Amino acid sequence: MVYAAYRQYSDEVMVKGKLYRRYVEDFLNGHTHSICPCYRGKNEYGKNLGIIKGILQSRQNTVEELWRKGYFEKGDFTVMQRLYDTTDKPLPHEPEAPALRNGTSRLTLECYLNTEQMSLIAQCVNEAHLFSDKVSTDDIEALLHCKEGFHLYAKRLNQIAKLFDRLSFHHLICHNWQSVLSENCLLRSSRTGLPVSRSNLSSALSQLNKRDDATADHIEQIVKEVKAMGQTDRNTNI
């Protein structure tokens, strides 16, 4: 059953861009009933489904960190189950999104990178020519903070999608970044001038994941450095 959960996650979240919450709902609703005719088998199925439900709902960060590798390992589930069995659910930390004039909340990337981290990202995207024009640290800050009315023209959408995917993987931005970028119209196509949609981002990332790409590898390394910079700052302030 856990392999079925992984396959559905890969298809619906990583490829099609479905929200993690909706993926969990659909997976659980689609596996409610057991085909086993005996009570013992039904009980065992119910117990296993309950374990997977608990892991998916209370350990999202761990699930996404292990399953975004692009392949399934049985040991990954062992790690998730051990964590679920031996530790309490972490306290949620969800900062409030800025409110729009009509009272509804605007989606944000929930990004708290410092200036030095954003400067490194700006350097990376300029070296890789991801956007039509050279970007500054202030541009990256406006992008990651979803500044109203701000947008950049995407030149290499595959690699831009990879950048945000890696930032999400390392918990530097929220997991539903595709929806956030799309809803806030933060990216526009350099060819058409039209806003980049969530499906555009999902397709771009899926296409890139099917091939080797030196720029994508470089982006992965830079994002790791960005995360390490934040960890160093926290250790210094202890």
N, C-alpha and C positions, 0 to 999 in steps of 0.2 A: 504493500500500500504506500509506503514512503517513496518508492520509486515512481509510482503514479503521481504522487504529489510533486515530486521534482520535475517530471516531464511536463505536467500542467503548468507549473511555475515558469519553466523555460519558455514554453510556447506563449502563454498569456501575458506574463509580466515582462520578460526580457525581449520577446519578439514583437508582441502586439501592443505593449505599453499599458496593459490593464493595471489599475490601482491594486496594490498588494491586498488591501482590505477586501476588495471585490473578488480577487482570486481566491482568498481563503473562504469566503462565503460560498462561492460556487463549488469549490472542491468538496467542502463538508456536506453541502446539500446534495451533491452528486454521489456521495458514498454513505448515505444514511443507513441503507438497508443491506443486510448480509444475505447471500444466496445459500448459506449453509443451512441444511434442514434441521440439524440437532441444536438443542439448547446450549450445550457446551460450546459448540462452534460459534453460535450467535453471541454468547457472552465474551468469548475470546476476541471476536471481531469488534464488539463494542468497546472492549478495554483498549485495544490497539488504536481504534479511531479516536478515543478520548485522549490518548497520549499524543497522537499527531495533532489533534485540535489544540491541546494545551501548548505544544511547542510552537505551532504556527501563530497562535494568537499572542503568546507572551514572550516569545524569543525571536521577534522579527529581525532584529539586527544580526543575530547569529545565523539565522536561516539564509538571509540574503548574502552575508559574507561568504558562506560556504557554497551556496548554489550558484553564485555569479561567476564561478571559475569556468563554467562551460562544460563540466562533466560531473558525473555522479560517482561518489565513493561511499561504500557501506560504512566506512569509518566515520564519515561526516555525521550520519544519523546517530552513531554511538556517542559522539561528542555532544550533540544537541540533547539527546536523552539524558546523559549524565548531568548536564547543566540544568535541565528541567527537573530532574529528580533530587538534586542536592542544593539548589539555590532558590531563593525567593525571586519573584518577578521584580525587576528593577522599577524604581519609581519613575513615572512618566515625566518627561521634560519637554513640553510642547509650548513654546512661546506663542503669544497671541499674534495673529496676523493683522496687519493694518486694516482698518475698516474703511469701506467705500462710503460715498455720500449717502447711498440708499440704505446703509446699515449692514450690508452683507460684508463678509470678510474676503479680502483679496489674497489669493494664494501667494506664498513667498517660498524662497529656497531655503529658509531657515539657516542662513549662512552667517558664521561668526568669525571669519578669518580676519587676521590683522593685516596691517598695511604691507608688511614684509612678505607675507604669504601671497597676497594679491599681486604684489610686484613681480614675484617669481612666476606666477601664472601669466601675467602680461608679457613677460619676457619669452615664455614658452610659446604662446600663441603668435607672437610676432615672428619668432624664428621659424615657425611652421607655416606662416602665412595663412592662418585659418580664416581671417576676415579680410574684407576688401581693402580696408585702410589700417594703418598702424594704430594700435590701441594703447592707451595709457593705463596706469594703475587706477586712476579715477574712473576710466571706462569700465574696467573690470569690477570695481566696487559698485558702480551703477547697475551693471548687469547682474551681479550676484545678489544685490539688495533690491532688485526688481523696481528700479526707479521709474516712477510713472512717466510715460511718454518717451522713455529711452529705448533705443534699439541699435543693433549692429547689423551690418550686412555680411551674411555668411558666405564665404568663398569655398571652404572645404567642409561641407556639412557632416560627412562621415567622421572626420577627426574631431569636429566640435562635439558631436554626439558622444564620441569616446571620452572626451575630456569630462563632460558632465557625468557620464556613467561611472568613471573612475572616482570622481569627487563624491558621488553618492555611495559607491562601494566602500570607500574609506570613511563614511559617515561625516563628511565635511559639508554636505548639503542633504536635503530631504530625498527620499526614494522616489517621489512622484515628480521629479524634475521636468520630465517631458510635458506634463500637464501645466506646470508652472510657467515654463518658457512660452508655451503656446498661448495660454490664457492672457498673459501679460504682453504678448506680441513683442518679445524682446529680440527676436531674430527675424531678419528678412532675407529673402533670397537675393544674392548679388546679380542674378540673371533677370529675374522677373520683378523684383521689388516687393513681392507679396510676402506676408507673414509666413513663417515656417510653422507648420502644424505639428501636432503630437505624432500623427502617423508618419509624417516626413522624417522626424527624428528617430522614430522606432525603426523605420525601414533603413535609414542611413546606418544606424548602429548594427542592425542585423547583417547588412551587406559587408560591413567592415569586419565583423567577427568571423566571417567565412574565409578570410584570407590573411596572410601575413602582411604586416604593414609597419615599416620602420618608424614612421611618425607616431603611430599608436603606441609602440613600445616606448618611445621617448616620453610621450605624454604620461604613461603609467609611471615611469621613473620620477618625473617631475612631481606628480601628485603625491607619491610616497614622500618625497622631500618636503613638500608643503605640509603634509601631516606631521612629519617628524619635527618641523619647526614649531608647530603648535604644542607638541608634547614637551619640547625643550623649554618653551616659555612657561608651561605649567610647573615643570620641575623646578625652575628657577624661582618661582613665586611661592613655593612651599615653605 
